Amino acid sequence: MSIQLIIVCMYIAMLFGISFWVKNRASKGSTAYLLAGRKLGSALIAVNITGLAVGAASTVGVAERAFSIGMAAGWYNAAWAAGAVIMGLFAAGRLRAMKVSTIPEFFEKYYDTKGRVISAVGLVIIMCVITALQYLAGGAILSSLLPEVFSFQGGMLMSAVVFIGITLIGGLWSSGLSNIISVALIYLGVVYSCISAVNNVGGWDELVAKLPNADVMVDPLAGIPLVVIISWFVVMITQAITAQGPVQIACGASSVKSARNGFLLGGLLIFPVGFLCAVLGLVAKVMFPEIPVEKAAMAMPKVVMSLNPIASGATLAALWAADVSTACTILLGAGTLFSQDIYKRFINPGVSDEKFVTINRITIFVIGLITLWFAFNAAGILKTMIAGLSMTTALTCIFFFTVFAPGICRRSSAFWTTLVGIAGIVLWYMPGDVLGCIKPIFKEVVYFEWVICIITFLLIPLFDKTKIKEVEMVEED
């Protein structure tokens, strides 16, 4: 048995060990399973949001993009870090104080049932897209790490087994405690591999000398238009406030203060990883220039596999840990959205708490299988991620108006703004260039989304005169 396989097996065993250790705690009702009993301190909040952020797109996806355009790809993680900080400053504490568990629940509380349904459907789609990308990256990592054991598809299947299994067993407690190991492993692995890989090509100056178009590749402000980098910040700040993953972590905090401080600390942890992974993408460009652009997701795993067996095994386990940490939280979020906002609200409102936990587990299993199918049909990790997360624009727009300008909010605002946001995404990516004259103006879909969502929200009071009730805050426990 190879050293790499032993390391991966040890990591898997540790994850399942943690999951079974917290199983009893997670089974003490739906709040314990979905929100860790609302007992997560600042440190656990920080590693949870870091684990959520540093997944496929933030590691393998950034290296994939850096292979083609250079260091500027690292701004993706900087954008995620900014999102975590903004969430901490303006929203995490408020969400915790509102005692909700999902954004759709928040929408029905202050708007109407239609707003809850349409936002739940949109968020489930987003969660499925992100989870599928974790399988895709997991397949690339395991097939590079252990090609004699895993094919690309086999690596995705193995990733699915671990992601789904851990989430089913321990819920948010399992995800939270596993992230302590995963985030530590990610940092150790990525930092070590970055230093070793640069040394292997003769040092930084030698790396720069061997790069094609080096002036652009090593400049963090070149290679990608500034409008695109800014759009990443807009997208990540937008989704950090209303995507179910961050919301569920914030709602699981032990207090408003823990929620706020945890996200601020998480932002600091997230920031450096992207630029480190971008360096590995540059090394791949020098060491493996023959990799075709359409298979650039293999760039980072190939570089890491050029290191010694212990280092490569630990680092690729770290990259896989990034997938695990993200996928588990996202799967749990998708399950929560369906079970809380669709099943319990409309199908079986009187469900017992014990049965509700079972329904959550069944939902997670089914969604896990559906997203695995998505993974076999996905391409372009970073591009697909940005497109999916742009769908949260309408939800964040509604949240900010509700909290900071409730006077102009109307009962139907959530439904129509969300509907327009979803329609905007569909039109933007529809074949045939439907928005041909508009796209050159906005450049990126997220700018288009913000404009149409704000306009929609501001126009609704002209037709709907029914105001929402005042937002309620619950004092800390």
Secondary structure as GFF3:
##gff-version 3
##sequence-region A 1 477
A	DSSP	alpha_helix	3	21	.	.	.	ID=ss1
A	DSSP	alpha_helix	23	26	.	.	.	ID=ss2
A	DSSP	alpha_helix	30	35	.	.	.	ID=ss3
A	DSSP	three_ten_helix	36	38	.	.	.	ID=ss4
A	DSSP	alpha_helix	42	53	.	.	.	ID=ss5
A	DSSP	pi_helix	57	61	.	.	.	ID=ss6
A	DSSP	alpha_helix	62	69	.	.	.	ID=ss7
A	DSSP	three_ten_helix	71	74	.	.	.	ID=ss8
A	DSSP	alpha_helix	75	90	.	.	.	ID=ss9
A	DSSP	alpha_helix	92	97	.	.	.	ID=ss10
A	DSSP	alpha_helix	103	110	.	.	.	ID=ss11
A	DSSP	alpha_helix	113	145	.	.	.	ID=ss12
A	DSSP	alpha_helix	152	200	.	.	.	ID=ss13
A	DSSP	alpha_helix	204	210	.	.	.	ID=ss14
A	DSSP	alpha_helix	214	217	.	.	.	ID=ss15
A	DSSP	alpha_helix	226	242	.	.	.	ID=ss16
A	DSSP	alpha_helix	244	251	.	.	.	ID=ss17
A	DSSP	alpha_helix	256	287	.	.	.	ID=ss18
A	DSSP	three_ten_helix	293	298	.	.	.	ID=ss19
A	DSSP	alpha_helix	299	305	.	.	.	ID=ss20
A	DSSP	alpha_helix	309	338	.	.	.	ID=ss21
A	DSSP	pi_helix	339	347	.	.	.	ID=ss22
A	DSSP	alpha_helix	353	375	.	.	.	ID=ss23
A	DSSP	alpha_helix	381	389	.	.	.	ID=ss24
A	DSSP	three_ten_helix	390	392	.	.	.	ID=ss25
A	DSSP	alpha_helix	393	404	.	.	.	ID=ss26
A	DSSP	three_ten_helix	406	408	.	.	.	ID=ss27
A	DSSP	alpha_helix	413	429	.	.	.	ID=ss28
A	DSSP	alpha_helix	439	442	.	.	.	ID=ss29
A	DSSP	alpha_helix	445	459	.	.	.	ID=ss30
A	DSSP	three_ten_helix	460	462	.	.	.	ID=ss31
###
